[in-house]
Amino acid sequence: MFENKLDYWMEKRGKKSKYLAQLCGVSETTFSSWRKNKTQPELEPASIIAKALDITVDQLIYGEDEVPATDPLQEDIYYLDFSKRVYNALKWNDINTVEDLLNYDGRKIKKLGPKSMKEIEDKIRELKSLKEKDSLSFLGKND
């Protein structure tokens, strides 16, 4: 029952179909079919929608009351707002969660130059600082 949750969160956050369809790079017709539960979005558009609605993909799929408790360290790196190049390179190197990133051993990631590596190192420093303060729960979801 994805559509009920999507409508609920769209209304709660004041977001319109046209805006979310544009963010996902799909037509309003495709987005409408998701809302009517005729089809389901792939993970990437669902993640884009969840981020735009300032919720997790689990909340979008399961609903507010059915969201499993999540450990901030298990959040997907998607929410860390890396550049697309860095995000894709991290995923390619099996760095998928905040915990994976914090456990990153500093080896050079293939196909990334110094600027991209600095982006990763800066984010790791920021996350370690937040972890020490026990305030990891924000994870950049407040856009």
C-alpha positions in Angstrom: 0.0 0.0 0.0 2.8 2.4 -1.0 0.3 4.9 -2.4 -1.3 5.6 0.9 2.0 6.4 2.5 3.2 8.5 -0.4 0.0 10.6 -0.3 0.2 10.9 3.5 3.8 12.2 3.4 3.2 14.4 0.4 0.3 16.1 2.3 2.2 16.2 5.6 5.2 17.9 3.9 3.3 20.0 1.5 4.9 18.6 -1.6 3.2 18.3 -5.0 3.3 15.5 -7.6 4.8 17.7 -10.3 7.7 18.7 -8.1 8.5 15.2 -7.0 8.1 13.8 -10.5 10.6 16.4 -11.7 13.1 15.5 -9.0 12.8 11.8 -10.0 13.2 12.6 -13.7 9.9 10.9 -14.6 6.6 12.1 -16.1 3.7 13.1 -14.0 1.9 10.1 -15.5 4.5 7.7 -14.2 4.4 9.4 -10.8 0.6 9.2 -10.8 0.9 5.5 -11.4 3.0 5.2 -8.3 0.5 7.2 -6.3 -2.3 4.9 -7.5 -0.3 1.8 -6.8 -0.4 0.7 -10.5 3.4 0.4 -10.5 6.1 0.8 -7.9 9.2 3.1 -8.2 12.7 1.6 -8.3 14.9 2.2 -5.3 16.6 5.3 -6.7 13.4 7.3 -7.3 12.0 6.1 -4.0 15.2 7.3 -2.3 14.9 10.7 -4.0 11.2 11.0 -3.0 12.1 10.0 0.6 14.9 12.6 0.8 12.6 15.3 -0.6 10.0 14.4 2.0 12.6 14.4 4.7 11.9 10.8 5.7 13.5 7.4 5.3 12.7 5.0 2.5 11.4 2.6 5.2 8.9 5.3 6.3 7.8 5.8 2.7 7.3 2.0 2.3 6.1 0.9 5.7 4.5 4.0 7.1 5.2 6.0 10.2 4.1 3.5 12.8 5.8 0.5 11.2 9.3 1.9 10.8 11.9 -0.4 12.3 14.3 1.3 14.7 17.4 2.2 12.8 20.9 2.7 14.0 22.3 5.9 12.5 25.4 4.0 11.6 23.4 1.8 9.3 22.0 4.7 7.3 22.8 4.7 3.6 25.5 7.1 2.6 23.0 8.6 0.2 21.9 10.9 3.0 25.4 12.3 3.4 25.0 14.5 0.4 28.2 13.5 -1.4 28.7 14.6 -5.0 27.3 12.1 -7.5 30.9 11.1 -8.5 32.0 10.4 -4.9 28.7 8.6 -4.0 29.0 6.3 -7.0 32.7 5.6 -6.3 31.9 4.7 -2.7 29.1 2.4 -3.7 31.4 0.8 -6.3 33.9 0.1 -3.5 31.2 -1.5 -1.2 31.0 1.5 1.1 27.3 1.7 1.6 26.6 2.8 5.1 27.8 5.5 7.6 29.5 2.7 9.5 31.3 1.5 6.3 32.5 5.0 5.7 33.7 5.5 9.3 35.6 2.2 9.0 37.2 3.3 5.8 40.9 2.7 6.1 42.1 5.6 4.0 43.1 3.6 0.9 42.7 5.5 -2.3 39.4 4.8 -4.0 39.7 3.9 -7.7 39.0 6.7 -10.2 38.9 9.5 -7.7 41.2 12.5 -7.7 42.5 14.6 -4.8 39.4 16.9 -4.7 37.0 13.9 -4.4 39.2 12.2 -1.8 39.2 15.5 0.2 35.4 15.4 0.1 35.4 11.9 1.6 38.0 12.8 4.3 36.1 16.0 5.3 32.9 14.0 5.7 34.6 11.3 7.7 36.1 14.0 10.1 32.6 15.6 10.4 31.0 12.2 11.2 33.6 11.2 13.7 33.1 14.6 15.5 29.3 14.0 15.5 29.8 10.4 16.7 31.9 11.7 19.6 29.1 14.1 20.5 26.5 11.3 20.1 24.6 13.4 17.6 24.8 11.3 14.4 21.0 11.1 14.0 20.9 14.2 11.8 22.8 12.6 8.9 22.0 15.5 6.6 18.3 14.7 6.3 17.2 18.2 7.2 17.4 19.7 3.7 
